[in-house]
Every structure is written in C-alpha cells, then in structure tokens.
Amino acid sequence: MKLRRHGIAPRAGRNNARLALATDLPASVLADFTGTSNATRWTGYARRDWLDYIASRTQT
C-alpha cells in the first residue's frame, strides 16, 4: 500500500518482472525459481521456443 501512495503499481511491476524472466527461462526453471504454478502461462506470454535450450541440456 505504501508504494501506491507514491504512484507505483506493485502488481504491474511484479508482472513485468515475471514476463522478463519468462523470456529468459524455460517454464520449468521459472516455476522453480519463482515458486509459481502458472509458469507455463508466463512462458506463453513471452512467446519463446525452448527447444534449443532443451537440446543443449540433453547434449551435456
């Protein structure tokens, strides 16, 4: 509530941060990192294809 008094929307900031993470992390990593169960939805919003990431992880 203190942030809103200063014109800062905490929910919008949190959502923007989550979307930024979703552009850089696969859903499974995002879910572990943030503790959310809707990481797949956030990754869908980011519209990233993680097949290259998965392929590189299986090769190591």
LUMLOKE-400090 format. One line per field, with one value per residue: residue in one letter; x, y, z of N, C-alpha, C in turn; residue number from 1. Coordinates in steps of 0.1 Angstrom, whole numbers, plus 5000, padded with zeros to 4 digits. Atoms other than C-alpha are relative to their C-alpha. Layout:
// LUMLOKE-400090
type = A/...
n_px = X/...
n_py = Y/...
n_pz = Z/...
ca_px = X/...
ca_py = Y/...
ca_pz = Z/...
c_px = X/...
c_py = Y/...
c_pz = Z/...
seq = NUM/...
***
This chain:
// LUMLOKE-400090
type = M/K/L/R/R/H/G/I/A/P/R/A/G/R/N/N/A/R/L/A/L/A/T/D/L/P/A/S/V/L/A/D/F/T/G/T/S/N/A/T/R/W/T/G/Y/A/R/R/D/W/L/D/Y/I/A/S/R/T/Q/T
n_px = 5008/4991/4995/5011/5001/4990/5003/4994/5010/4992/5004/4995/4985/4998/5003/4989/4988/5003/4999/4986/4994/5005/4993/4986/5000/5011/5010/4996/4990/5008/5008/4991/4994/5010/5009/5013/5005/5004/4989/5002/5008/4991/4991/5008/5001/4987/4999/4986/4999/4989/4994/4986/4995/5001/4990/4987/4999/4999/4987/4990
n_py = 4988/4988/4998/4994/4986/4993/5002/5013/5011/5012/5012/4998/5002/5014/5006/4997/5008/5014/5001/4999/5013/5010/4999/5005/5013/5009/5000/5008/4992/4988/5005/5003/4987/4991/5008/4998/5012/4996/4995/5003/4989/4988/5003/4998/4985/4996/5006/5005/5014/5005/5013/4999/5001/5014/5007/4998/5006/5014/5003/4998
n_pz = 5000/5000/5013/5007/4996/5007/5014/5005/5000/4997/5008/5014/4999/4999/5013/5010/4997/5003/5014/5004/4997/5009/5013/4999/4994/5003/4990/4988/4992/4994/4989/4988/4995/4994/4992/5006/5007/5013/5008/5014/5005/5002/5012/5011/5002/5005/5014/5003/5003/4991/5005/5001/4986/4996/5008/4994/4986/5001/5006/4990
ca_px = 5000/5029/5041/5007/5007/5038/5023/5040/5018/5034/5013/5023/5060/5058/5041/5067/5095/5079/5075/5111/5121/5099/5117/5150/5140/5120/5088/5102/5131/5107/5084/5113/5127/5095/5076/5046/5024/5015/5049/5038/5013/5040/5063/5034/5030/5067/5063/5097/5106/5127/5136/5171/5176/5163/5185/5216/5208/5205/5238/5258
ca_py = 5000/5024/5020/5030/5062/5071/5062/5028/4999/4968/4943/4958/4958/4922/4911/4929/4912/4878/4884/4894/4862/4842/4855/4842/4810/4779/4773/4746/4768/4798/4777/4765/4800/4819/4791/4797/4770/4791/4795/4778/4806/4833/4815/4815/4853/4856/4835/4818/4785/4765/4735/4748/4751/4716/4702/4718/4705/4669/4671/4680
ca_pz = 5000/5006/4971/4957/4977/4957/4923/4920/4909/4926/4907/4873/4884/4895/4863/4842/4861/4857/4820/4817/4834/4812/4781/4795/4813/4804/4823/4845/4856/4861/4882/4905/4907/4915/4932/4909/4894/4863/4848/4816/4811/4816/4791/4767/4771/4763/4731/4734/4719/4743/4720/4715/4753/4759/4731/4746/4781/4768/4750/4781
c_px = 5009/5005/4989/4998/5011/4999/5007/4990/5008/4996/5006/5016/5003/4997/5011/5013/4998/5000/5014/5007/4996/5006/5014/5001/4989/4990/5003/5010/4993/4992/5008/5005/4990/4991/4985/4996/4995/5011/4998/4992/5009/5010/4992/4998/5013/5002/5014/4999/5012/5006/5015/5006/4999/5010/5014/5002/5001/5013/5012/5001
c_py = 5013/5004/5008/5015/5009/4998/4988/4989/4987/4988/5001/4997/4985/4992/5002/4992/4985/4998/5000/4987/4989/5000/4994/4986/4991/4999/4992/5007/5011/4995/4997/5013/5009/4993/5002/4987/5004/5005/4997/5011/5012/4997/5001/5015/5005/4995/4996/4985/4994/4987/5000/4998/4985/4991/5002/4994/4984/4996/5001/4988
c_pz = 5000/4986/4991/5003/4992/4985/4994/5001/5002/4991/4986/5000/5001/4988/4990/5003/4997/4985/4995/5003/4991/4986/5001/5006/4995/5011/5012/5009/5007/5012/5013/5006/5007/5009/4995/4993/4986/4991/4985/4993/4997/4988/4987/4996/4993/4986/4997/4996/5007/4995/4999/5014/5004/4992/5006/5013/4998/4994/5010/5010
seq = 1/2/3/4/5/6/7/8/9/10/11/12/13/14/15/16/17/18/19/20/21/22/23/24/25/26/27/28/29/30/31/32/33/34/35/36/37/38/39/40/41/42/43/44/45/46/47/48/49/50/51/52/53/54/55/56/57/58/59/60
***
